[in-house]
């Protein structure tokens, strides 16, 4: 009886208000995506009259059919997937090895090396010098422009270095006494113990690579190399330009504008859905890695 009574007394007014506030914040986070889905599944007439709120009106898949009929869409999807996977692997390899080296307490010039690696995080060379550099490296209109310049991030290196420094030195010394090499220690001991921070860096890199469009706007002119986000950005620019032309037109133009808005929302849902589906599988490691990094920092 006491346990039941204590359980009932836990539901105080303050706790109920807190849960309602959390539900309200959750709704504010989820509603924009729900609105985009409802918008993309609604008819052009409903979109034109701005009646879509929580659920589709005049349910139709015509907008998604038109999205999949766009030129270069499948190719752009493949480019986005390849750049995301390549970016994750490249970042983990280069940034992870740099962080492992910097985490060594006996590394000569450790402080100066760390400073040199961190300075570019605060001071950039500028857009024009970056473009000139990429041009002379023959990375313009090259798929490697998505991978090579983003293989090292100073912030990710700091997170991984902090995590590696928290691994007990006694484990590494015991492995060395048993004759294990540095590579074997890294593969057999460091990597299994570092899965939370590896998942965090993989999620950071993957989300950034999937959502990135600015680098393709600068360095890519070939339609066959443009990722999904670049296609979406071009659609947004085209829709914004055509809105001024449609403002003075009649019903057909207004309906065409509504159809364009619905197609744009369908493209937005299509480009966002993969990240939304993958994130729950990384959530456990993501939260754990963030908390460990925050406590040790």
C-alpha positions as CSV (number, residue, x, y, z in Angstrom):
1,X,0.0,0.0,0.0
2,X,2.9,2.4,0.8
3,X,4.4,1.9,-2.7
4,X,1.1,2.6,-4.4
5,X,0.6,5.7,-2.2
6,X,4.1,7.0,-2.9
7,X,3.5,6.4,-6.6
8,X,0.4,8.6,-6.5
9,X,2.0,11.4,-4.5
10,X,4.8,11.7,-7.1
11,X,2.4,13.2,-9.6
12,X,2.6,16.8,-8.3
13,X,1.3,19.9,-10.1
14,X,4.9,20.9,-10.9
15,X,5.6,17.5,-12.5
16,X,2.5,17.7,-14.6
17,X,3.3,21.2,-15.8
18,X,6.8,20.0,-16.6
19,X,5.6,17.1,-18.7
20,X,3.1,19.3,-20.5
21,X,5.8,21.8,-21.3
22,X,8.0,19.0,-22.6
23,X,5.1,17.8,-24.8
24,X,4.6,21.3,-26.1
25,X,8.3,21.6,-27.0
26,X,8.2,18.2,-28.7
27,X,5.2,19.3,-30.7
28,X,7.0,22.4,-31.8
29,X,9.9,20.3,-33.0
30,X,7.8,17.7,-34.8
31,X,5.2,19.9,-36.3
32,X,7.4,21.5,-39.1
33,X,8.2,18.0,-40.5
34,X,4.5,16.9,-40.1
35,X,3.5,20.0,-41.9
36,X,5.9,19.3,-44.8
37,X,4.5,15.7,-45.1
38,X,0.9,16.9,-45.1
39,X,1.7,19.6,-47.6
40,X,3.4,17.2,-49.9
41,X,0.5,14.8,-49.8
42,X,-2.2,17.4,-50.5
43,X,-3.7,18.4,-53.8
44,X,-2.8,21.6,-55.6
45,X,-6.2,23.2,-54.8
46,X,-5.7,22.7,-51.0
47,X,-2.1,24.0,-51.2
48,X,-3.3,27.0,-53.2
49,X,-5.9,27.9,-50.6
50,X,-3.5,27.4,-47.7
51,X,-5.9,25.0,-45.9
52,X,-3.2,22.4,-45.0
53,X,-2.4,22.2,-41.3
54,X,-2.0,18.9,-39.5
55,X,-3.2,16.3,-42.1
56,X,-3.3,16.1,-45.9
57,X,-6.3,17.6,-47.8
58,X,-7.2,16.0,-51.0
59,X,-4.7,13.1,-50.5
60,X,-2.6,12.5,-53.5
61,X,0.8,11.0,-54.5
62,X,1.0,13.0,-57.6
63,X,3.6,15.4,-56.1
64,X,5.9,12.5,-55.3
65,X,5.4,11.1,-58.8
66,X,6.6,14.4,-60.2
67,X,9.5,14.4,-57.8
68,X,10.7,11.0,-59.1
69,X,10.2,12.1,-62.7
70,X,12.8,14.9,-62.3
71,X,16.0,14.7,-64.2
72,X,19.1,13.6,-62.3
73,X,17.1,12.8,-59.1
74,X,18.2,9.2,-58.8
75,X,21.8,10.2,-59.8
76,X,21.7,13.0,-57.1
77,X,20.5,10.5,-54.5
78,X,23.4,8.2,-55.3
79,X,25.9,11.1,-55.1
80,X,24.5,12.1,-51.7
81,X,24.7,8.6,-50.4
82,X,28.3,8.1,-51.7
83,X,29.5,11.5,-50.4
84,X,27.9,10.7,-47.0
85,X,29.5,7.3,-46.7
86,X,32.8,8.5,-48.0
87,X,32.8,11.5,-45.8
88,X,32.1,9.4,-42.7
89,X,34.8,6.9,-43.4
90,X,37.3,9.7,-44.4
91,X,36.6,11.7,-41.3
92,X,36.8,8.7,-38.9
93,X,40.1,7.6,-40.4
94,X,41.9,10.9,-40.7
95,X,40.4,12.7,-37.6
96,X,40.6,9.5,-35.5
97,X,44.3,8.9,-36.3
98,X,45.1,12.5,-35.6
99,X,43.2,12.4,-32.3
100,X,44.9,9.2,-31.3
101,X,48.3,10.6,-32.0
102,X,47.6,13.9,-30.1
103,X,46.2,11.9,-27.1
104,X,49.7,10.4,-26.5
105,X,51.2,12.1,-23.5
106,X,54.8,11.6,-24.7
107,X,54.3,13.0,-28.2
108,X,57.1,15.5,-28.9
109,X,55.7,19.0,-29.5
110,X,52.2,17.9,-28.6
111,X,51.0,21.4,-27.5
112,X,52.3,23.1,-30.7
113,X,50.8,20.5,-33.0
114,X,47.5,20.8,-31.3
115,X,47.6,24.6,-31.6
116,X,48.5,24.4,-35.3
117,X,45.6,22.0,-35.9
118,X,43.1,24.1,-34.0
119,X,43.9,27.6,-35.4
120,X,42.1,26.9,-38.8
121,X,39.0,26.2,-36.8
122,X,38.9,29.9,-35.8
123,X,40.7,31.6,-38.7
124,X,39.8,30.7,-42.3
125,X,41.8,31.5,-45.4
126,X,38.7,33.0,-47.1
127,X,36.4,31.8,-49.9
128,X,38.5,33.0,-52.9
129,X,41.8,31.4,-51.7
130,X,39.9,28.2,-51.0
131,X,38.4,28.2,-54.5
132,X,41.8,28.9,-56.1
133,X,43.4,26.1,-54.0
134,X,40.7,23.6,-55.0
135,X,41.0,24.7,-58.7
136,X,44.8,24.1,-58.7
137,X,44.3,20.7,-57.0
138,X,41.9,19.8,-59.9
139,X,39.0,19.2,-57.5
140,X,36.5,21.5,-59.3
141,X,33.8,19.3,-60.9
142,X,35.4,16.3,-59.1
143,X,33.6,14.0,-56.7
144,X,36.5,14.1,-54.4
145,X,35.7,17.7,-53.6
146,X,33.1,16.3,-51.2
147,X,35.5,14.0,-49.4
148,X,39.1,15.3,-49.3
149,X,38.6,18.9,-47.8
150,X,36.3,17.5,-45.1
151,X,38.4,14.6,-43.8
152,X,39.8,16.6,-40.8
153,X,37.7,18.6,-38.4
154,X,39.5,20.2,-35.5
155,X,36.4,20.2,-33.3
156,X,35.8,16.4,-33.9
157,X,39.5,15.9,-33.2
158,X,39.2,17.6,-29.8
159,X,36.2,15.4,-28.9
160,X,38.0,12.2,-29.9
161,X,41.2,13.2,-28.2
162,X,39.4,14.0,-25.0
163,X,37.7,10.6,-25.1
164,X,41.0,8.7,-25.9
165,X,42.7,10.5,-23.0
166,X,40.1,9.0,-20.6
167,X,41.0,5.4,-21.5
168,X,43.1,4.0,-18.6
169,X,46.8,4.0,-19.5
170,X,47.2,0.7,-17.6
171,X,45.3,-1.1,-20.4
172,X,47.7,0.2,-23.1
173,X,50.8,-0.6,-21.0
174,X,49.6,-4.1,-20.3
175,X,49.1,-4.6,-24.0
176,X,52.6,-3.3,-24.8
177,X,54.0,-5.7,-22.2
178,X,52.3,-8.5,-24.0
179,X,54.1,-7.4,-27.2
180,X,51.2,-5.7,-29.0
181,X,52.1,-3.0,-31.5
182,X,50.5,0.4,-31.7
183,X,48.3,-0.7,-34.6
184,X,47.1,-3.7,-32.7
185,X,46.4,-1.7,-29.6
186,X,44.4,0.8,-31.7
187,X,42.3,-1.9,-33.4
188,X,41.8,-4.3,-30.5
189,X,41.5,-2.0,-27.5
190,X,41.0,1.7,-28.5
191,X,38.3,1.2,-31.2
192,X,36.1,-1.2,-29.2
193,X,36.2,1.1,-26.2
194,X,35.5,4.2,-28.3
195,X,32.3,3.2,-30.1
196,X,30.2,6.0,-28.4
197,X,32.5,8.8,-29.6
198,X,32.9,7.1,-33.0
199,X,29.2,7.0,-33.4
200,X,29.0,10.7,-32.4
201,X,31.6,11.7,-35.0
202,X,30.0,9.5,-37.6
203,X,26.6,11.2,-37.0
204,X,28.1,14.7,-37.1
205,X,29.9,14.0,-40.3
206,X,27.0,12.1,-41.9
207,X,24.4,14.7,-41.2
208,X,26.7,17.5,-42.4
209,X,27.5,15.6,-45.6
210,X,23.9,14.8,-46.4
211,X,22.7,18.3,-45.8
212,X,25.5,20.2,-47.4
213,X,24.8,22.1,-50.6
214,X,27.1,25.1,-50.5
215,X,30.2,23.3,-51.6
216,X,28.4,21.9,-54.6
217,X,27.2,25.4,-55.5
218,X,30.8,26.6,-55.5
219,X,32.7,23.8,-57.1
220,X,30.2,21.7,-59.1
221,X,28.7,22.8,-62.4
222,X,28.1,19.3,-63.9
223,X,24.5,18.2,-63.2
224,X,25.6,14.6,-62.8
225,X,27.7,15.5,-59.7
226,X,25.1,17.5,-57.8
227,X,23.7,16.0,-54.6
228,X,20.1,16.0,-53.5
229,X,20.4,19.2,-51.4
230,X,21.8,21.1,-54.4
231,X,18.8,20.0,-56.4
232,X,16.5,21.1,-53.6
233,X,18.2,24.5,-53.4
234,X,17.8,25.0,-57.2
235,X,14.1,24.2,-56.8
236,X,13.7,26.7,-54.1
237,X,15.5,29.4,-56.1
238,X,13.4,28.6,-59.2
239,X,10.2,28.7,-57.2
240,X,11.1,32.0,-55.6
241,X,11.9,33.5,-59.1
242,X,8.6,32.2,-60.6
243,X,6.5,33.5,-57.7
244,X,7.0,37.1,-58.9
245,X,5.9,36.1,-62.4
246,X,2.8,34.3,-61.2
247,X,1.7,37.1,-58.9
248,X,-0.1,39.0,-61.7
249,X,-1.5,35.9,-63.4
250,X,-4.8,34.2,-63.1
251,X,-6.1,30.9,-61.6
252,X,-4.0,28.5,-63.7
253,X,-0.8,30.3,-62.7
254,X,-1.9,30.3,-59.0
255,X,-2.6,26.6,-59.3
256,X,0.8,26.0,-60.9
257,X,2.4,27.9,-58.0
258,X,0.6,25.7,-55.5
259,X,1.7,22.6,-57.4
260,X,5.3,23.9,-57.4
261,X,5.1,24.5,-53.6
262,X,3.8,20.9,-53.1
263,X,6.5,19.4,-55.2
264,X,9.1,21.4,-53.3
265,X,7.8,20.0,-50.0
266,X,7.8,16.5,-51.4
267,X,11.4,16.9,-52.4
268,X,12.2,18.3,-48.9
269,X,10.6,15.2,-47.3
270,X,12.5,12.9,-49.7
271,X,15.8,14.5,-48.8
272,X,15.2,14.5,-45.0
273,X,13.6,11.1,-44.6
274,X,16.9,9.0,-44.7
275,X,18.4,11.0,-41.8
276,X,15.2,10.7,-39.8
277,X,15.2,6.9,-40.3
278,X,18.8,6.4,-39.5
279,X,19.1,8.6,-36.4
280,X,17.3,6.3,-33.9
281,X,19.9,3.6,-34.5
282,X,22.6,6.0,-33.4
283,X,20.7,7.7,-30.7
284,X,22.1,5.5,-27.8
285,X,25.7,6.1,-28.8
286,X,25.1,9.7,-29.7
287,X,23.7,10.7,-26.3
288,X,26.3,8.6,-24.4
289,X,29.2,10.1,-26.4
290,X,27.9,13.7,-26.0
291,X,27.6,13.3,-22.2
292,X,31.0,11.8,-21.9
293,X,32.6,14.5,-24.0
294,X,30.8,17.2,-22.0
295,X,31.8,15.8,-18.6
296,X,35.5,15.4,-19.5
297,X,35.7,18.8,-21.3
